[in-house]
Amino acid sequence: MSRTVFSLLQGACLLLLLSAVEAAAAEIPEPLIKLIRQTCLECHAGETAEGELDLASLPFTLDDRDLRERWILIHDRIHAGEMPPDPTGISAPNRQTLLSALNDAIARADRTDVEANGRGPLRRLTREEYEHNLRDVLQLPLLDIRDMLPEDRVVRRFTKTATGLDMSRVQLAAYLDAAEAALLQAIATSTEPPPSAKYRASGTQLFSATSTFGEREAMFFAFDNKAVEGKALEDLQNDPGLELALFRSAHWPYFGYPRGFVAKLPGEYRVRFSARAVLQTEGYQLQAATEPVPMTFRARKPSGPDVSGDVRATGGIMDIQPQPAVYETTIRLLPTETFEYSLLGLPVPLARNVNGGPPTYR
């Protein structure tokens, strides 16, 4: 008696299950319905469906973007051979039939959606985009208001996904506060322009120290194409003929900026300097290089090798030629920032200490 009741209940459940498939599959292509029944419903149907994917009740309403995304995921899992997990669960021809039916239906729905609504819905600007727009509109290239705004949500690994860029009361207030701060920076506070100032560095003022990480192979001062140090360097410290010879890139550990300069006001600063590309030879002597050396500047706050605050390239890239020449560029600095030399493509010291000594080259 118990077995009979169990069999009847089982049959009733199966009947309801198939009815649900029929109800949810009003628009499903016939080949798709047949193959889903044959290969999928054993694991993906009812309250105990694996992966919480109930194909018996999942609508095939592909004009709904969320549902379409679910069917795209199903298509991709089948295409990758991940479903069904048993390789013998579906033959190669049936797999191709299933994929073709899904692909055609999804492609039609996606094309219709794009033609009607565009590739993506309207969205607000991210905080980076908002900052860049204010920089352009107000002509404030150094404007920094991003951190005044709440972080944008990450949806599908991107912060620019429209569904994640909602607008709350808190965000609206933050965007208004950021706009006000930007406008205050854009408005002149005086009828007179800020005073201009000049700074000239020569001799040992060209560098913040008399050595850097990497020992003499990385940097030294030179006079008449020969390295000088100790008493000789002290005697020549203000001599305009003293040169800074730098042979490493600006990579940690490093700090290399002119001694005694920091910006007092935000803005553009014109830098004019003389330079030449050289080779280091035996005995720390210099000779003309055989090719140019590219360089730029980096804006940063004065500190040691462990940088405090942002570090950013500024001034563009210049090719320093083997012949001595004067170069000029414009750099952008914020208050209390300085600028450091950043040679490109040169070695950097190995960031470890050998036998307790300073970093050495690889």
PLY file of the C-alpha trace (Angstrom):
ply
format ascii 1.0
element vertex 362
property float x
property float y
property float z
element edge 361
property int vertex1
property int vertex2
end_header
0.00 0.00 0.00
2.82 2.38 0.90
4.61 1.64 -2.36
1.48 2.39 -4.37
0.99 5.73 -2.68
4.65 6.59 -3.19
4.46 5.73 -6.87
1.35 7.82 -7.33
2.95 10.79 -5.59
6.06 10.43 -7.67
3.99 10.38 -10.83
2.07 13.44 -9.70
5.29 15.34 -9.03
6.63 14.46 -12.46
3.39 15.58 -14.06
3.53 18.92 -12.24
7.18 19.29 -13.22
6.50 18.79 -16.89
3.56 21.18 -16.70
5.82 23.82 -15.19
8.26 23.38 -18.05
5.44 23.83 -20.53
4.20 26.97 -18.75
7.64 28.53 -18.54
8.55 27.56 -22.05
5.89 29.28 -24.06
8.54 30.89 -26.28
11.27 28.25 -26.02
12.15 26.69 -29.38
10.95 23.11 -29.64
14.44 21.56 -30.00
15.46 23.38 -26.84
12.49 22.09 -24.84
13.18 18.52 -25.89
16.88 18.61 -25.06
16.32 20.34 -21.71
13.94 17.57 -20.72
16.40 14.89 -21.80
19.61 16.27 -20.30
18.94 18.95 -17.67
15.84 18.34 -15.56
17.24 15.38 -13.66
19.54 17.77 -11.75
18.04 21.22 -12.35
14.38 21.07 -11.40
12.31 21.64 -8.31
13.27 22.83 -4.86
16.36 20.61 -4.76
17.77 21.88 -8.07
21.58 21.89 -8.08
23.15 25.32 -8.04
19.70 26.73 -7.29
19.08 26.65 -11.04
15.52 25.44 -11.60
15.12 25.13 -15.35
11.58 23.85 -14.87
10.46 27.27 -13.71
13.06 29.59 -15.23
11.22 31.86 -17.70
12.53 32.18 -21.22
11.58 35.86 -21.31
14.69 37.09 -23.07
13.54 40.70 -23.32
14.25 40.84 -19.57
17.96 41.66 -19.37
18.55 39.79 -16.09
16.88 36.64 -17.41
18.81 36.95 -20.65
22.05 37.11 -18.68
21.12 33.87 -16.90
20.45 32.10 -20.19
23.73 33.45 -21.58
25.51 31.91 -18.60
23.74 28.61 -19.22
24.81 28.76 -22.89
28.43 29.46 -21.92
28.56 26.59 -19.41
27.23 24.18 -22.02
29.62 25.54 -24.66
32.58 25.09 -22.30
31.60 21.46 -21.71
30.96 22.10 -18.03
27.32 21.10 -18.36
26.22 18.44 -18.27
29.18 17.38 -16.09
29.10 13.84 -17.49
30.67 13.99 -20.98
28.34 11.20 -22.09
25.28 13.06 -20.85
24.70 14.62 -24.25
25.95 13.73 -27.70
27.99 16.18 -29.76
25.17 16.75 -32.32
22.64 17.37 -29.55
25.02 19.74 -27.78
25.42 21.72 -31.00
21.65 21.77 -31.55
21.13 23.03 -28.00
23.79 25.73 -28.38
22.45 26.88 -31.76
18.90 27.19 -30.45
20.06 29.19 -27.42
22.44 31.34 -29.44
19.85 32.30 -32.06
17.19 33.19 -29.49
19.57 35.17 -27.28
21.10 37.02 -30.25
17.66 38.07 -31.54
16.58 39.31 -28.12
19.85 41.16 -27.57
19.68 42.84 -30.98
16.08 43.92 -30.37
17.02 45.34 -26.97
19.98 47.27 -28.38
17.91 48.74 -31.21
15.22 49.87 -28.77
17.28 50.97 -25.76
20.90 51.22 -26.82
23.79 49.06 -25.71
23.57 50.25 -22.09
21.17 52.34 -20.01
21.89 55.92 -19.00
24.04 56.19 -15.90
25.67 58.81 -13.73
29.37 59.61 -13.90
31.78 57.68 -11.74
33.73 59.75 -9.26
36.82 59.66 -11.52
34.75 60.79 -14.52
33.14 63.54 -12.46
36.55 64.79 -11.36
37.89 64.79 -14.94
34.80 66.65 -16.19
35.21 69.34 -13.54
38.90 69.63 -14.44
37.98 70.24 -18.08
35.06 72.60 -17.45
36.82 74.71 -14.82
40.31 74.41 -16.38
41.75 73.05 -13.15
44.09 70.23 -14.26
45.20 69.55 -10.68
41.71 69.46 -9.15
41.49 66.66 -6.60
37.93 66.02 -5.37
37.61 62.29 -6.02
38.04 61.29 -2.40
35.20 63.61 -1.39
32.81 61.24 -3.17
31.69 57.77 -2.04
33.44 54.88 -3.74
31.56 53.50 -6.74
30.24 49.98 -6.39
31.96 47.18 -8.28
29.55 45.19 -10.44
30.95 42.42 -12.63
34.45 43.63 -11.80
33.84 47.15 -13.13
32.93 50.43 -11.47
31.29 51.73 -14.68
28.47 49.20 -14.85
25.21 51.14 -15.07
23.32 48.90 -12.65
25.87 49.66 -9.95
25.88 53.43 -10.39
22.85 54.30 -8.33
22.31 57.73 -6.78
21.45 58.04 -3.12
20.83 61.03 -0.89
24.34 60.67 0.54
25.93 60.62 -2.93
23.93 63.62 -4.12
25.10 65.65 -1.12
28.72 64.58 -1.70
28.59 65.52 -5.40
27.22 68.96 -4.51
29.93 69.48 -1.89
32.61 68.46 -4.40
31.22 70.87 -6.99
31.28 73.69 -4.43
34.88 72.91 -3.50
35.86 72.92 -7.18
34.15 76.27 -7.79
35.94 77.81 -4.81
39.26 76.72 -6.29
38.32 78.15 -9.68
37.40 81.59 -8.34
40.23 84.09 -8.00
40.70 85.30 -4.43
42.43 88.52 -5.43
42.43 91.07 -8.21
46.18 90.57 -8.55
47.84 87.43 -9.92
49.90 85.41 -7.45
53.53 86.52 -7.28
56.01 84.62 -9.41
59.11 83.16 -7.82
62.32 81.74 -9.19
64.52 78.98 -7.85
67.94 78.08 -9.18
69.81 74.94 -8.25
73.46 74.30 -9.06
76.28 72.26 -7.64
75.26 69.94 -4.84
71.83 71.61 -4.66
70.89 69.57 -7.72
70.26 66.52 -5.52
68.81 66.06 -2.06
71.86 64.07 -0.92
75.40 63.32 -2.03
74.56 59.68 -2.77
71.57 57.44 -3.41
70.58 53.79 -3.20
72.87 51.75 -5.44
76.09 53.42 -4.27
78.38 55.23 -6.69
77.31 53.11 -9.66
73.87 54.72 -9.31
74.79 58.36 -8.72
77.70 60.69 -8.05
78.76 64.27 -8.62
81.28 64.87 -11.41
83.59 67.67 -12.44
85.52 67.66 -15.70
84.07 64.19 -16.45
85.45 62.67 -13.24
83.65 61.73 -10.01
84.41 63.92 -7.01
83.68 63.29 -3.36
84.78 64.22 0.13
86.86 67.40 0.46
86.98 67.93 -3.30
83.19 67.87 -3.49
82.90 70.25 -0.57
85.20 72.73 -2.30
83.15 72.51 -5.53
79.67 72.40 -3.96
78.64 75.78 -5.43
80.61 75.54 -8.67
78.28 75.78 -11.72
80.55 73.31 -13.52
79.70 70.54 -11.05
77.39 67.97 -12.65
74.94 65.48 -11.18
75.57 62.08 -12.80
72.55 59.80 -12.39
72.53 56.20 -13.66
69.35 54.64 -12.28
65.59 54.83 -12.80
63.20 56.30 -10.25
62.05 53.05 -8.70
61.95 52.15 -5.02
64.12 52.69 -3.09
64.73 56.17 -4.45
64.31 59.85 -3.79
66.04 62.37 -6.01
64.92 65.98 -6.11
66.67 69.36 -5.94
67.53 70.45 -2.43
65.45 73.18 -0.82
62.53 73.56 -3.25
58.83 73.01 -2.58
55.86 74.59 -4.32
53.95 77.16 -2.27
50.95 77.42 -4.60
49.23 74.92 -6.89
49.87 75.49 -10.56
52.24 75.11 -13.47
55.97 75.59 -12.99
58.41 76.05 -15.84
61.62 74.08 -15.51
64.71 74.88 -17.56
67.80 72.71 -17.18
70.96 71.70 -19.01
71.74 68.03 -19.47
73.60 65.48 -21.57
73.50 61.70 -21.93
76.69 60.00 -20.77
78.22 56.58 -20.18
79.92 55.62 -16.94
83.37 54.14 -17.52
85.96 52.56 -15.27
86.99 54.74 -12.36
83.66 56.59 -12.38
84.56 58.71 -15.37
82.13 60.05 -17.96
82.07 59.95 -21.73
79.38 60.87 -24.25
76.63 58.28 -24.64
75.97 56.55 -27.94
72.20 57.13 -27.81
69.69 59.42 -26.06
68.32 58.73 -22.58
64.57 59.40 -22.06
63.53 61.15 -18.88
60.60 62.85 -17.21
59.88 64.42 -13.84
57.74 63.13 -10.98
55.71 65.32 -8.66
55.85 64.22 -5.02
56.25 65.46 -1.47
59.79 65.59 -0.07
60.47 62.45 1.94
62.68 59.41 2.03
62.38 56.33 -0.20
59.09 55.35 1.45
56.96 57.88 -0.38
54.26 59.77 1.48
51.36 60.84 -0.73
50.85 60.49 -4.45
53.66 60.28 -6.98
52.81 61.16 -10.56
54.70 61.80 -13.77
54.64 65.37 -15.02
56.36 67.42 -17.68
56.22 64.90 -20.51
59.02 62.70 -21.82
62.23 64.25 -23.12
65.09 62.55 -24.96
68.34 63.76 -23.44
70.97 63.83 -26.21
74.70 63.06 -25.83
75.55 66.66 -26.71
75.08 69.22 -23.88
71.85 71.17 -24.41
69.24 73.22 -22.56
65.79 71.66 -22.11
62.57 73.27 -20.95
59.22 71.86 -19.87
56.23 72.70 -17.68
55.37 70.64 -14.63
52.26 70.73 -12.44
52.65 70.81 -8.68
50.43 71.05 -5.64
51.36 72.98 -2.49
54.28 71.43 -0.53
55.23 69.24 -3.50
58.61 69.11 -5.19
59.78 67.34 -8.34
62.30 64.57 -8.81
64.33 63.31 -11.73
62.97 60.18 -13.38
65.25 58.57 -15.95
63.50 55.86 -17.95
64.78 52.42 -18.86
67.83 52.34 -16.58
68.67 49.74 -13.90
67.46 49.96 -10.31
69.18 48.61 -7.19
68.08 45.23 -5.93
65.66 45.92 -3.09
67.44 43.77 -0.54
70.43 44.18 1.72
73.42 41.89 1.20
75.25 41.09 4.45
73.67 44.10 6.09
74.93 46.48 3.40
73.06 48.87 1.10
71.08 47.69 -1.94
73.18 46.57 -4.87
72.52 46.15 -8.58
71.14 42.89 -9.91
0 1
1 2
2 3
3 4
4 5
5 6
6 7
7 8
8 9
9 10
10 11
11 12
12 13
13 14
14 15
15 16
16 17
17 18
18 19
19 20
20 21
21 22
22 23
23 24
24 25
25 26
26 27
27 28
28 29
29 30
30 31
31 32
32 33
33 34
34 35
35 36
36 37
37 38
38 39
39 40
40 41
41 42
42 43
43 44
44 45
45 46
46 47
47 48
48 49
49 50
50 51
51 52
52 53
53 54
54 55
55 56
56 57
57 58
58 59
59 60
60 61
61 62
62 63
63 64
64 65
65 66
66 67
67 68
68 69
69 70
70 71
71 72
72 73
73 74
74 75
75 76
76 77
77 78
78 79
79 80
80 81
81 82
82 83
83 84
84 85
85 86
86 87
87 88
88 89
89 90
90 91
91 92
92 93
93 94
94 95
95 96
96 97
97 98
98 99
99 100
100 101
101 102
102 103
103 104
104 105
105 106
106 107
107 108
108 109
109 110
110 111
111 112
112 113
113 114
114 115
115 116
116 117
117 118
118 119
119 120
120 121
121 122
122 123
123 124
124 125
125 126
126 127
127 128
128 129
129 130
130 131
131 132
132 133
133 134
134 135
135 136
136 137
137 138
138 139
139 140
140 141
141 142
142 143
143 144
144 145
145 146
146 147
147 148
148 149
149 150
150 151
151 152
152 153
153 154
154 155
155 156
156 157
157 158
158 159
159 160
160 161
161 162
162 163
163 164
164 165
165 166
166 167
167 168
168 169
169 170
170 171
171 172
172 173
173 174
174 175
175 176
176 177
177 178
178 179
179 180
180 181
181 182
182 183
183 184
184 185
185 186
186 187
187 188
188 189
189 190
190 191
191 192
192 193
193 194
194 195
195 196
196 197
197 198
198 199
199 200
200 201
201 202
202 203
203 204
204 205
205 206
206 207
207 208
208 209
209 210
210 211
211 212
212 213
213 214
214 215
215 216
216 217
217 218
218 219
219 220
220 221
221 222
222 223
223 224
224 225
225 226
226 227
227 228
228 229
229 230
230 231
231 232
232 233
233 234
234 235
235 236
236 237
237 238
238 239
239 240
240 241
241 242
242 243
243 244
244 245
245 246
246 247
247 248
248 249
249 250
250 251
251 252
252 253
253 254
254 255
255 256
256 257
257 258
258 259
259 260
260 261
261 262
262 263
263 264
264 265
265 266
266 267
267 268
268 269
269 270
270 271
271 272
272 273
273 274
274 275
275 276
276 277
277 278
278 279
279 280
280 281
281 282
282 283
283 284
284 285
285 286
286 287
287 288
288 289
289 290
290 291
291 292
292 293
293 294
294 295
295 296
296 297
297 298
298 299
299 300
300 301
301 302
302 303
303 304
304 305
305 306
306 307
307 308
308 309
309 310
310 311
311 312
312 313
313 314
314 315
315 316
316 317
317 318
318 319
319 320
320 321
321 322
322 323
323 324
324 325
325 326
326 327
327 328
328 329
329 330
330 331
331 332
332 333
333 334
334 335
335 336
336 337
337 338
338 339
339 340
340 341
341 342
342 343
343 344
344 345
345 346
346 347
347 348
348 349
349 350
350 351
351 352
352 353
353 354
354 355
355 356
356 357
357 358
358 359
359 360
360 361
